[in-house]
Structures are given as structure tokens and as C-alpha cells.
């Protein structure tokens, strides 16, 4: 059995790496991957605490996060495709021009 401290440490490292990808990168696809990495870090924390406290609520929350992540990817890919058709780039700097 993996100790809870190790799971929380690994989840926090994954979350920080995802946050750095969101903040530092200019490519929309990399930003979406960073968000997915942060969601998976939260899922790891939910499962770790769920096993530690012998409660099944964490597993239910993980399923809900999976649904939200799937919807986010679907909407995100649709936005990326429309951005690419409009500007022929996937740079995040071009998003402000979609308002017009």
C-alpha cells in the first residue's frame, strides 16, 4: 500500500506541472493538456483520500471529474478547430480576435 503522503506529494507535483503548462505555454493544445494534467492530479488526490478514509465518495467525484474533462475536451477541440480555420494558427494570442 502506498502511503497517503506519497500520493499527495505526487498529485501536487502533477498539479504544479499542469499549472506551469497553462501559464507558460502559448499553444492552445498544450494549455488543454495542462488542464487535463491538473484534473488528473485532483483525481489522484480524491482516490488517495478515499482509500485512506475507506469512503467511496472519492470514487464518485472522480467519475464526475472524468465527465467534466470529457466535455471540456469536446468543447476545447471545437474551439481550436474554429480558431485554426479562422487564423491558421493555434496560438492562444489569437483568441481575442474570435470576439469580432
KEKELO-912538 format. One record per atom (N, C-alpha, C, O): residue number from 0; atom name; x, y, z. Coordinates in Angstrom, 1 decimal. Layout:
# KEKELO-912538
{pt NUM; "CA"; {X; Y; Z}}
...
# end
This chain:
# KEKELO-912538
{pt 0; "N"; {0.8; -1.2; 0.0}}
{pt 0; "CA"; {0.0; 0.0; 0.0}}
{pt 0; "C"; {0.9; 1.2; 0.0}}
{pt 0; "O"; {1.8; 1.3; 0.8}}
{pt 1; "N"; {0.6; 2.2; -0.9}}
{pt 1; "CA"; {1.3; 3.4; -1.0}}
{pt 1; "C"; {0.8; 4.4; 0.1}}
{pt 1; "O"; {-0.4; 4.6; 0.3}}
{pt 2; "N"; {1.8; 5.0; 0.8}}
{pt 2; "CA"; {1.3; 5.9; 1.9}}
{pt 2; "C"; {0.6; 7.1; 1.3}}
{pt 2; "O"; {0.9; 7.6; 0.2}}
{pt 3; "N"; {-0.3; 7.7; 2.1}}
{pt 3; "CA"; {-1.0; 8.9; 1.6}}
{pt 3; "C"; {-0.1; 10.1; 1.3}}
{pt 3; "O"; {-0.4; 10.8; 0.4}}
{pt 4; "N"; {0.9; 10.3; 2.1}}
{pt 4; "CA"; {1.8; 11.4; 1.9}}
{pt 4; "C"; {2.5; 11.3; 0.5}}
{pt 4; "O"; {2.6; 12.4; -0.1}}
{pt 5; "N"; {2.8; 10.1; 0.1}}
{pt 5; "CA"; {3.4; 10.0; -1.3}}
{pt 5; "C"; {2.4; 10.3; -2.4}}
{pt 5; "O"; {2.8; 11.0; -3.4}}
{pt 6; "N"; {1.2; 9.9; -2.2}}
{pt 6; "CA"; {0.2; 10.2; -3.2}}
{pt 6; "C"; {-0.1; 11.7; -3.3}}
{pt 6; "O"; {-0.3; 12.3; -4.4}}
{pt 7; "N"; {-0.2; 12.3; -2.1}}
{pt 7; "CA"; {-0.5; 13.8; -2.1}}
{pt 7; "C"; {0.7; 14.5; -2.7}}
{pt 7; "O"; {0.5; 15.5; -3.4}}
{pt 8; "N"; {1.9; 14.1; -2.4}}
{pt 8; "CA"; {3.1; 14.8; -3.0}}
{pt 8; "C"; {3.1; 14.6; -4.5}}
{pt 8; "O"; {3.4; 15.6; -5.2}}
{pt 9; "N"; {2.9; 13.4; -5.0}}
{pt 9; "CA"; {2.9; 13.2; -6.4}}
{pt 9; "C"; {1.8; 14.0; -7.1}}
{pt 9; "O"; {2.0; 14.5; -8.2}}
{pt 10; "N"; {0.6; 14.0; -6.5}}
{pt 10; "CA"; {-0.5; 14.8; -7.0}}
{pt 10; "C"; {-0.2; 16.3; -7.1}}
{pt 10; "O"; {-0.6; 17.0; -8.0}}
{pt 11; "N"; {0.5; 16.8; -6.0}}
{pt 11; "CA"; {0.8; 18.2; -6.0}}
{pt 11; "C"; {1.8; 18.5; -7.1}}
{pt 11; "O"; {1.8; 19.6; -7.7}}
{pt 12; "N"; {2.8; 17.6; -7.3}}
{pt 12; "CA"; {3.8; 17.8; -8.4}}
{pt 12; "C"; {3.1; 17.8; -9.8}}
{pt 12; "O"; {3.4; 18.6; -10.6}}
{pt 13; "N"; {2.2; 16.9; -10.0}}
{pt 13; "CA"; {1.4; 16.8; -11.2}}
{pt 13; "C"; {0.6; 18.1; -11.4}}
{pt 13; "O"; {0.5; 18.7; -12.5}}
{pt 14; "N"; {0.0; 18.6; -10.3}}
{pt 14; "CA"; {-0.8; 19.8; -10.4}}
{pt 14; "C"; {0.0; 21.0; -10.8}}
{pt 14; "O"; {-0.4; 21.8; -11.6}}
{pt 15; "N"; {1.2; 21.1; -10.2}}
{pt 15; "CA"; {2.1; 22.3; -10.4}}
{pt 15; "C"; {2.6; 22.2; -11.9}}
{pt 15; "O"; {2.7; 23.2; -12.5}}
{pt 16; "N"; {2.9; 21.0; -12.4}}
{pt 16; "CA"; {3.4; 20.9; -13.8}}
{pt 16; "C"; {2.3; 21.3; -14.7}}
{pt 16; "O"; {2.5; 21.9; -15.7}}
{pt 17; "N"; {1.0; 20.9; -14.4}}
{pt 17; "CA"; {-0.1; 21.3; -15.3}}
{pt 17; "C"; {-0.3; 22.8; -15.2}}
{pt 17; "O"; {-0.6; 23.4; -16.2}}
{pt 18; "N"; {-0.2; 23.4; -14.0}}
{pt 18; "CA"; {-0.4; 24.8; -13.9}}
{pt 18; "C"; {0.7; 25.6; -14.6}}
{pt 18; "O"; {0.4; 26.6; -15.3}}
{pt 19; "N"; {1.9; 25.1; -14.6}}
{pt 19; "CA"; {3.0; 25.7; -15.3}}
{pt 19; "C"; {2.8; 25.6; -16.8}}
{pt 19; "O"; {3.1; 26.6; -17.6}}
{pt 20; "N"; {2.2; 24.5; -17.3}}
{pt 20; "CA"; {1.9; 24.4; -18.7}}
{pt 20; "C"; {0.8; 25.4; -19.1}}
{pt 20; "O"; {0.9; 25.9; -20.2}}
{pt 21; "N"; {-0.2; 25.6; -18.3}}
{pt 21; "CA"; {-1.2; 26.5; -18.6}}
{pt 21; "C"; {-0.7; 28.0; -18.6}}
{pt 21; "O"; {-1.1; 28.8; -19.5}}
{pt 22; "N"; {0.2; 28.3; -17.7}}
{pt 22; "CA"; {0.6; 29.7; -17.5}}
{pt 22; "C"; {1.7; 30.0; -18.5}}
{pt 22; "O"; {1.7; 31.1; -19.1}}
{pt 23; "N"; {2.6; 29.1; -18.8}}
{pt 23; "CA"; {3.8; 29.4; -19.6}}
{pt 23; "C"; {3.7; 29.2; -21.1}}
{pt 23; "O"; {4.4; 29.8; -21.8}}
{pt 24; "N"; {2.8; 28.3; -21.5}}
{pt 24; "CA"; {2.8; 28.0; -22.9}}
{pt 24; "C"; {1.8; 28.8; -23.7}}
{pt 24; "O"; {0.8; 29.3; -23.1}}
{pt 25; "N"; {2.0; 29.0; -24.9}}
{pt 25; "CA"; {1.2; 29.8; -25.8}}
{pt 25; "C"; {0.3; 29.0; -26.8}}
{pt 25; "O"; {-0.5; 29.5; -27.5}}
{pt 26; "N"; {0.6; 27.7; -26.8}}
{pt 26; "CA"; {-0.2; 26.8; -27.7}}
{pt 26; "C"; {-1.4; 26.3; -27.0}}
{pt 26; "O"; {-1.4; 25.9; -25.8}}
{pt 27; "N"; {-2.6; 26.4; -27.6}}
{pt 27; "CA"; {-3.8; 26.1; -27.0}}
{pt 27; "C"; {-3.9; 24.6; -26.7}}
{pt 27; "O"; {-4.4; 24.2; -25.6}}
{pt 28; "N"; {-3.3; 23.7; -27.5}}
{pt 28; "CA"; {-3.3; 22.3; -27.3}}
{pt 28; "C"; {-2.5; 22.0; -26.0}}
{pt 28; "O"; {-3.0; 21.1; -25.2}}
{pt 29; "N"; {-1.4; 22.6; -25.8}}
{pt 29; "CA"; {-0.6; 22.4; -24.6}}
{pt 29; "C"; {-1.3; 22.9; -23.4}}
{pt 29; "O"; {-1.2; 22.3; -22.3}}
{pt 30; "N"; {-2.0; 24.0; -23.5}}
{pt 30; "CA"; {-2.8; 24.5; -22.4}}
{pt 30; "C"; {-3.9; 23.5; -22.0}}
{pt 30; "O"; {-4.1; 23.3; -20.8}}
{pt 31; "N"; {-4.6; 23.0; -23.0}}
{pt 31; "CA"; {-5.6; 21.9; -22.7}}
{pt 31; "C"; {-5.0; 20.7; -22.0}}
{pt 31; "O"; {-5.6; 20.1; -21.1}}
{pt 32; "N"; {-3.8; 20.3; -22.5}}
{pt 32; "CA"; {-3.1; 19.2; -21.9}}
{pt 32; "C"; {-2.7; 19.5; -20.4}}
{pt 32; "O"; {-2.8; 18.6; -19.6}}
{pt 33; "N"; {-2.4; 20.7; -20.2}}
{pt 33; "CA"; {-2.0; 21.2; -18.8}}
{pt 33; "C"; {-3.3; 21.1; -17.9}}
{pt 33; "O"; {-3.2; 20.7; -16.7}}
{pt 34; "N"; {-4.4; 21.5; -18.4}}
{pt 34; "CA"; {-5.7; 21.4; -17.6}}
{pt 34; "C"; {-6.0; 20.0; -17.3}}
{pt 34; "O"; {-6.4; 19.7; -16.2}}
{pt 35; "N"; {-5.8; 19.1; -18.3}}
{pt 35; "CA"; {-6.1; 17.7; -18.1}}
{pt 35; "C"; {-5.2; 17.1; -17.1}}
{pt 35; "O"; {-5.6; 16.3; -16.2}}
{pt 36; "N"; {-3.9; 17.5; -17.1}}
{pt 36; "CA"; {-2.9; 17.1; -16.1}}
{pt 36; "C"; {-3.4; 17.5; -14.7}}
{pt 36; "O"; {-3.2; 16.8; -13.7}}
{pt 37; "N"; {-3.9; 18.8; -14.6}}
{pt 37; "CA"; {-4.3; 19.2; -13.3}}
{pt 37; "C"; {-5.6; 18.5; -12.8}}
{pt 37; "O"; {-5.7; 18.1; -11.6}}
{pt 38; "N"; {-6.5; 18.2; -13.7}}
{pt 38; "CA"; {-7.6; 17.4; -13.3}}
{pt 38; "C"; {-7.3; 15.9; -12.9}}
{pt 38; "O"; {-7.8; 15.4; -12.0}}
{pt 39; "N"; {-6.3; 15.4; -13.6}}
{pt 39; "CA"; {-5.8; 14.0; -13.1}}
{pt 39; "C"; {-5.1; 14.1; -11.8}}
{pt 39; "O"; {-5.2; 13.1; -11.0}}
{pt 40; "N"; {-4.4; 15.2; -11.5}}
{pt 40; "CA"; {-3.8; 15.3; -10.2}}
{pt 40; "C"; {-4.9; 15.4; -9.1}}
{pt 40; "O"; {-4.7; 14.8; -8.0}}
{pt 41; "N"; {-6.0; 16.1; -9.4}}
{pt 41; "CA"; {-7.1; 16.1; -8.4}}
{pt 41; "C"; {-7.7; 14.8; -8.3}}
{pt 41; "O"; {-8.1; 14.3; -7.2}}
{pt 42; "N"; {-7.9; 14.0; -9.4}}
{pt 42; "CA"; {-8.4; 12.7; -9.3}}
{pt 42; "C"; {-7.5; 11.8; -8.4}}
{pt 42; "O"; {-8.0; 11.0; -7.7}}
{pt 43; "N"; {-6.2; 11.9; -8.6}}
{pt 43; "CA"; {-5.3; 11.1; -7.7}}
{pt 43; "C"; {-5.5; 11.4; -6.3}}
{pt 43; "O"; {-5.5; 10.5; -5.4}}
{pt 44; "N"; {-5.7; 12.7; -6.0}}
{pt 44; "CA"; {-5.9; 13.1; -4.6}}
{pt 44; "C"; {-7.2; 12.5; -4.1}}
{pt 44; "O"; {-7.3; 12.0; -2.9}}
{pt 45; "N"; {-8.3; 12.6; -4.9}}
{pt 45; "CA"; {-9.6; 12.0; -4.5}}
{pt 45; "C"; {-9.5; 10.6; -4.2}}
{pt 45; "O"; {-10.0; 10.1; -3.2}}
{pt 46; "N"; {-8.8; 9.8; -5.1}}
{pt 46; "CA"; {-8.7; 8.4; -4.8}}
{pt 46; "C"; {-7.8; 8.1; -3.6}}
{pt 46; "O"; {-8.2; 7.2; -2.9}}
{pt 47; "N"; {-6.7; 8.8; -3.4}}
{pt 47; "CA"; {-5.9; 8.6; -2.3}}
{pt 47; "C"; {-6.6; 8.8; -1.0}}
{pt 47; "O"; {-6.5; 8.0; -0.1}}
{pt 48; "N"; {-7.3; 9.9; -0.9}}
{pt 48; "CA"; {-8.1; 10.2; 0.4}}
{pt 48; "C"; {-9.2; 9.2; 0.5}}
{pt 48; "O"; {-9.6; 8.9; 1.6}}
{pt 49; "N"; {-9.8; 8.8; -0.6}}
{pt 49; "CA"; {-10.9; 7.9; -0.5}}
{pt 49; "C"; {-10.5; 6.5; 0.1}}
{pt 49; "O"; {-11.2; 5.9; 0.9}}
{pt 50; "N"; {-9.3; 6.1; -0.4}}
{pt 50; "CA"; {-8.8; 4.8; 0.2}}
{pt 50; "C"; {-8.3; 5.0; 1.6}}
{pt 50; "O"; {-8.4; 4.1; 2.4}}
{pt 51; "N"; {-7.8; 6.1; 1.9}}
{pt 51; "CA"; {-7.2; 6.4; 3.3}}
{pt 51; "C"; {-8.4; 6.4; 4.3}}
{pt 51; "O"; {-8.2; 5.8; 5.4}}
{pt 52; "N"; {-9.5; 7.0; 4.0}}
{pt 52; "CA"; {-10.6; 7.1; 4.9}}
{pt 52; "C"; {-11.7; 6.0; 4.7}}
{pt 52; "O"; {-12.7; 6.0; 5.3}}
{pt 53; "N"; {-11.4; 5.1; 3.7}}
{pt 53; "CA"; {-12.3; 3.9; 3.5}}
{pt 53; "C"; {-13.7; 4.4; 3.1}}
{pt 53; "O"; {-14.7; 3.9; 3.6}}
{pt 54; "N"; {-13.8; 5.4; 2.3}}
{pt 54; "CA"; {-15.0; 6.0; 1.9}}
{pt 54; "C"; {-15.1; 6.0; 0.3}}
{pt 54; "O"; {-14.1; 6.2; -0.3}}
{pt 55; "N"; {-16.3; 5.7; -0.2}}
{pt 55; "CA"; {-16.4; 5.6; -1.6}}
{pt 55; "C"; {-16.8; 6.9; -2.3}}
{pt 55; "O"; {-17.0; 7.0; -3.5}}
{pt 56; "N"; {-16.9; 8.0; -1.6}}
{pt 56; "CA"; {-17.3; 9.3; -2.1}}
{pt 56; "C"; {-16.3; 9.8; -3.1}}
{pt 56; "O"; {-16.6; 10.5; -4.1}}
{pt 57; "N"; {-15.0; 9.6; -2.8}}
{pt 57; "CA"; {-13.9; 10.0; -3.7}}
{pt 57; "C"; {-14.0; 9.4; -5.1}}
{pt 57; "O"; {-13.8; 10.0; -6.1}}
{pt 58; "N"; {-14.5; 8.1; -5.2}}
{pt 58; "CA"; {-14.6; 7.5; -6.5}}
{pt 58; "C"; {-15.8; 8.1; -7.3}}
{pt 58; "O"; {-15.6; 8.2; -8.5}}
{pt 59; "N"; {-16.8; 8.5; -6.6}}
{pt 59; "CA"; {-17.9; 9.2; -7.3}}
{pt 59; "C"; {-17.5; 10.5; -7.8}}
{pt 59; "O"; {-17.8; 10.9; -9.0}}
{pt 60; "N"; {-16.7; 11.3; -7.0}}
{pt 60; "CA"; {-16.1; 12.6; -7.5}}
{pt 60; "C"; {-15.2; 12.4; -8.7}}
{pt 60; "O"; {-15.2; 13.2; -9.6}}
{pt 61; "N"; {-14.4; 11.3; -8.7}}
{pt 61; "CA"; {-13.6; 11.0; -9.8}}
{pt 61; "C"; {-14.4; 10.8; -11.1}}
{pt 61; "O"; {-14.0; 11.3; -12.2}}
{pt 62; "N"; {-15.5; 10.1; -11.0}}
{pt 62; "CA"; {-16.3; 9.9; -12.2}}
{pt 62; "C"; {-16.9; 11.2; -12.7}}
{pt 62; "O"; {-17.0; 11.4; -13.9}}
{pt 63; "N"; {-17.3; 12.1; -11.7}}
{pt 63; "CA"; {-17.8; 13.4; -12.1}}
{pt 63; "C"; {-16.7; 14.2; -12.8}}
{pt 63; "O"; {-17.0; 14.9; -13.8}}
{pt 64; "N"; {-15.5; 14.1; -12.3}}
{pt 64; "CA"; {-14.4; 14.9; -12.9}}
{pt 64; "C"; {-14.1; 14.4; -14.3}}
{pt 64; "O"; {-13.8; 15.1; -15.2}}
{pt 65; "N"; {-14.2; 13.0; -14.5}}
{pt 65; "CA"; {-14.0; 12.5; -15.8}}
{pt 65; "C"; {-15.0; 13.0; -16.8}}
{pt 65; "O"; {-14.7; 13.3; -18.0}}
{pt 66; "N"; {-16.3; 13.1; -16.4}}
{pt 66; "CA"; {-17.3; 13.6; -17.3}}
{pt 66; "C"; {-17.0; 15.1; -17.6}}
{pt 66; "O"; {-17.1; 15.5; -18.8}}
{pt 67; "N"; {-16.6; 15.9; -16.6}}
{pt 67; "CA"; {-16.3; 17.3; -16.9}}
{pt 67; "C"; {-15.1; 17.4; -17.8}}
{pt 67; "O"; {-15.1; 18.2; -18.7}}
{pt 68; "N"; {-14.1; 16.5; -17.6}}
{pt 68; "CA"; {-12.9; 16.6; -18.5}}
{pt 68; "C"; {-13.3; 16.2; -19.9}}
{pt 68; "O"; {-12.8; 16.8; -20.9}}
{pt 69; "N"; {-14.2; 15.2; -20.1}}
{pt 69; "CA"; {-14.6; 14.8; -21.5}}
{pt 69; "C"; {-15.3; 16.0; -22.2}}
{pt 69; "O"; {-15.1; 16.2; -23.3}}
{pt 70; "N"; {-16.2; 16.6; -21.4}}
{pt 70; "CA"; {-16.9; 17.7; -22.0}}
{pt 70; "C"; {-16.0; 18.9; -22.4}}
{pt 70; "O"; {-16.1; 19.5; -23.4}}
{pt 71; "N"; {-15.0; 19.1; -21.5}}
{pt 71; "CA"; {-14.0; 20.2; -21.7}}
{pt 71; "C"; {-13.2; 19.9; -22.9}}
{pt 71; "O"; {-13.0; 20.8; -23.7}}
{pt 72; "N"; {-12.8; 18.7; -23.1}}
{pt 72; "CA"; {-12.1; 18.3; -24.3}}
{pt 72; "C"; {-12.9; 18.5; -25.6}}
{pt 72; "O"; {-12.4; 19.0; -26.6}}
{pt 73; "N"; {-14.2; 18.1; -25.5}}
{pt 73; "CA"; {-15.0; 18.3; -26.7}}
{pt 73; "C"; {-15.2; 19.7; -27.1}}
{pt 73; "O"; {-15.1; 20.1; -28.3}}
{pt 74; "N"; {-15.5; 20.6; -26.1}}
{pt 74; "CA"; {-15.7; 22.0; -26.4}}
{pt 74; "C"; {-14.4; 22.6; -26.8}}
{pt 74; "O"; {-14.3; 23.5; -27.7}}
{pt 75; "N"; {-13.3; 22.2; -26.1}}
{pt 75; "CA"; {-12.0; 22.8; -26.4}}
{pt 75; "C"; {-11.5; 22.5; -27.8}}
{pt 75; "O"; {-11.0; 23.3; -28.5}}
{pt 76; "N"; {-11.7; 21.3; -28.2}}
{pt 76; "CA"; {-11.3; 20.9; -29.6}}
{pt 76; "C"; {-12.1; 21.6; -30.6}}
{pt 76; "O"; {-11.6; 22.0; -31.7}}
{pt 77; "N"; {-13.4; 21.8; -30.4}}
{pt 77; "CA"; {-14.3; 22.6; -31.3}}
{pt 77; "C"; {-13.8; 24.0; -31.4}}
{pt 77; "O"; {-13.8; 24.6; -32.5}}
{pt 78; "N"; {-13.4; 24.6; -30.3}}
{pt 78; "CA"; {-12.9; 26.0; -30.3}}
{pt 78; "C"; {-11.5; 26.0; -31.1}}
{pt 78; "O"; {-11.3; 27.0; -31.8}}
{pt 79; "N"; {-10.7; 25.1; -30.8}}
{pt 79; "CA"; {-9.4; 25.0; -31.5}}
{pt 79; "C"; {-9.6; 24.9; -33.0}}
{pt 79; "O"; {-8.9; 25.5; -33.8}}
{pt 80; "N"; {-10.5; 24.0; -33.4}}
{pt 80; "CA"; {-10.7; 23.9; -34.9}}
{pt 80; "C"; {-11.2; 25.1; -35.5}}
{pt 80; "O"; {-10.8; 25.5; -36.6}}
{pt 81; "N"; {-12.2; 25.8; -34.8}}
{pt 81; "CA"; {-12.7; 27.1; -35.4}}
{pt 81; "C"; {-11.6; 28.2; -35.4}}
{pt 81; "O"; {-11.5; 29.0; -36.3}}
{pt 82; "N"; {-10.7; 28.2; -34.4}}
{pt 82; "CA"; {-9.6; 29.1; -34.4}}
{pt 82; "C"; {-8.6; 28.8; -35.5}}
{pt 82; "O"; {-8.1; 29.8; -36.1}}
{pt 83; "N"; {-8.3; 27.6; -35.7}}
{pt 83; "CA"; {-7.4; 27.2; -36.8}}
{pt 83; "C"; {-8.0; 27.5; -38.2}}
{pt 83; "O"; {-7.2; 28.0; -39.0}}
{pt 84; "N"; {-9.3; 27.3; -38.3}}
{pt 84; "CA"; {-9.9; 27.7; -39.6}}
{pt 84; "C"; {-9.9; 29.2; -39.9}}
{pt 84; "O"; {-9.7; 29.6; -41.0}}
{pt 85; "N"; {-10.0; 29.9; -38.8}}
{pt 85; "CA"; {-10.1; 31.4; -38.9}}
{pt 85; "C"; {-8.7; 32.0; -39.1}}
{pt 85; "O"; {-8.5; 32.9; -40.0}}
{pt 86; "N"; {-7.7; 31.6; -38.3}}
{pt 86; "CA"; {-6.4; 32.3; -38.3}}
{pt 86; "C"; {-5.2; 31.4; -38.7}}
{pt 86; "O"; {-4.1; 31.9; -38.8}}
{pt 87; "N"; {-5.5; 30.1; -39.0}}
{pt 87; "CA"; {-4.4; 29.2; -39.4}}
{pt 87; "C"; {-3.3; 29.1; -38.4}}
{pt 87; "O"; {-2.1; 28.9; -38.7}}
{pt 88; "N"; {-3.6; 29.2; -37.1}}
{pt 88; "CA"; {-2.7; 29.0; -36.0}}
{pt 88; "C"; {-3.5; 28.5; -34.8}}
{pt 88; "O"; {-4.7; 28.7; -34.7}}
{pt 89; "N"; {-2.8; 28.0; -33.8}}
{pt 89; "CA"; {-3.4; 27.6; -32.6}}
{pt 89; "C"; {-2.7; 28.3; -31.4}}
{pt 89; "O"; {-2.6; 27.8; -30.3}}
{pt 90; "N"; {-2.2; 29.5; -31.7}}
{pt 90; "CA"; {-1.7; 30.3; -30.6}}
{pt 90; "C"; {-2.8; 30.9; -29.8}}
{pt 90; "O"; {-3.8; 31.3; -30.3}}
{pt 91; "N"; {-2.5; 31.0; -28.5}}
{pt 91; "CA"; {-3.5; 31.5; -27.6}}
{pt 91; "C"; {-3.7; 33.0; -27.7}}
{pt 91; "O"; {-4.7; 33.5; -27.3}}
{pt 92; "N"; {-2.8; 33.7; -28.3}}
{pt 92; "CA"; {-2.9; 35.1; -28.5}}
{pt 92; "C"; {-3.9; 35.5; -29.5}}
{pt 92; "O"; {-4.4; 36.6; -29.5}}
{pt 93; "N"; {-4.4; 34.5; -30.3}}
{pt 93; "CA"; {-5.4; 34.8; -31.4}}
{pt 93; "C"; {-6.8; 34.7; -30.9}}
{pt 93; "O"; {-7.8; 35.0; -31.6}}
{pt 94; "N"; {-7.0; 34.3; -29.6}}
{pt 94; "CA"; {-8.3; 34.1; -29.1}}
{pt 94; "C"; {-9.1; 35.4; -29.0}}
{pt 94; "O"; {-10.3; 35.4; -29.1}}
{pt 95; "N"; {-8.5; 36.5; -28.7}}
{pt 95; "CA"; {-9.2; 37.7; -28.6}}
{pt 95; "C"; {-9.8; 38.2; -29.9}}
{pt 95; "O"; {-10.8; 39.0; -29.9}}
{pt 96; "N"; {-9.4; 37.7; -31.0}}
{pt 96; "CA"; {-9.9; 38.0; -32.3}}
{pt 96; "C"; {-11.2; 37.2; -32.6}}
{pt 96; "O"; {-11.8; 37.6; -33.6}}
{pt 97; "N"; {-11.5; 36.2; -31.9}}
{pt 97; "CA"; {-12.8; 35.5; -32.1}}
{pt 97; "C"; {-14.0; 36.3; -31.7}}
{pt 97; "O"; {-15.1; 35.9; -32.1}}
{pt 98; "N"; {-13.8; 37.3; -30.9}}
{pt 98; "CA"; {-15.0; 38.0; -30.4}}
{pt 98; "C"; {-15.6; 38.8; -31.5}}
{pt 98; "O"; {-16.8; 39.1; -31.5}}
{pt 99; "N"; {-14.9; 39.2; -32.5}}
{pt 99; "CA"; {-15.4; 40.1; -33.5}}
{pt 99; "C"; {-16.2; 39.4; -34.5}}
{pt 99; "O"; {-16.7; 40.0; -35.5}}
# end
